[in-house]
Amino acid sequence: VFALSKDSTLWHKRQDDENNWSSWLLLGPGMRLAGAISAVRGADGRLRVFARGSDHAVYYASQLAPNSNDWEAWTCFGGEFQAGPAAVVNAQGFVEVYAVGRDAAMYGMAQRLHGDELRWSDWNSLGGNFTGPPTGVLDAEGFVHLFGRGLDRSLQHSAQRVPLPCAAVAKAVRSGEHPSAL
């Protein structure tokens, strides 16, 4: 369970294997966050948390090991965002993160494989005109879908168009494209 306190700091509580709850643990003392938190479990079993800072940049923290109370320090992914972030684990097990920029466009970044090393892409504009935070989901066929509220208050939807086998992910890494754009 994650919760933002009145002073905009993030707290975490977890259940152990015997169904007992831990005490509340502060993630990143001094880090001030704004808006909703997005958390996903990566392919390696570790939780990853994404949040928008009070400076409007997106920040990221990850457990050091699965089911651990120990977390990495916050990493700034930069950007100037009015809403989000939303994270989703794609069909290949890579984490994708989406947020709405101050220009109302949707932006995305994703984990990418560079040789044997996993790295984060830069932010890429996906266009559009949005207000409020996005939501990302993975459907039964393994496609990522993004939802958000448009400037006219309508529901906006964007879907991954083709499957991403490992070869396509490798092609995206080489070409610099965002995997969701393939």
Residue, then its C-alpha position, 0 to 999 in steps of 0.5 A: v500500500f502506498a499513501l501520500s501524507k499531508d506533507s506530500t511525502l510517500w509512505h509504504k506498507r506491505q504484507d509479509d508471507e504470514n499476512n502480517w502488515s509492516s509498519w509505515l515506511l517513508l520512501g525518500p525522506g524530504m522528497r515532495l510529491a504531487g498527485a497520484i502514485s503509479a506502482v507496478r511489479g516488474a518482471d524481476g518481482r521488484l515493485r517500481v513506483f512513479a510519481r510527479g514531484s512538486d517540481h513537475a518532473v517524474y520520479y522513480a524508485s524501485q525495491l532493492a529486492p522483491n518483497s523488500n522494505d529497502w528501496e533505491a533512492w529516487t531517480c529524476f526522469g525530468g520533464e514538465f508534467q501537469a498530470g500522471p504518471a501512469a506505469v504499465v508492464n508490457a507483454q515483454g515485461f518492460v515497464e512503460v511510463y506515461a504522463v501528460g506534459r504542460d503542453a497537454a500532449m501525452y509523453g512516454m518512456a520505456q525500459r529498453l534492452h541495450g545488449d544485456e543492460l536494461r536502460w530507460s529511453d528518453w521521453n517521447s511525445l505521443g501527441g494529443n490534447f489531454t487533461g488529468p492523469p493517463t491510465g495504462v492497461l495491458d489487454a488479454e492479447g498483450f497490447v498496451h492501451l492508454f486512456g485519458r481525458g481530452l481537453d473537451r472532456s471526452l475519453q481519449h484512447s490510444a492502443q498499441r497497433v502491433p505485437l512486440p516480439c523480441a525482434a521488434v523490441a530490438k529494432a525499436v532500441r536500434s532505431g530510437e522509436h518508442p515501443s508503443a509507437l510500433 
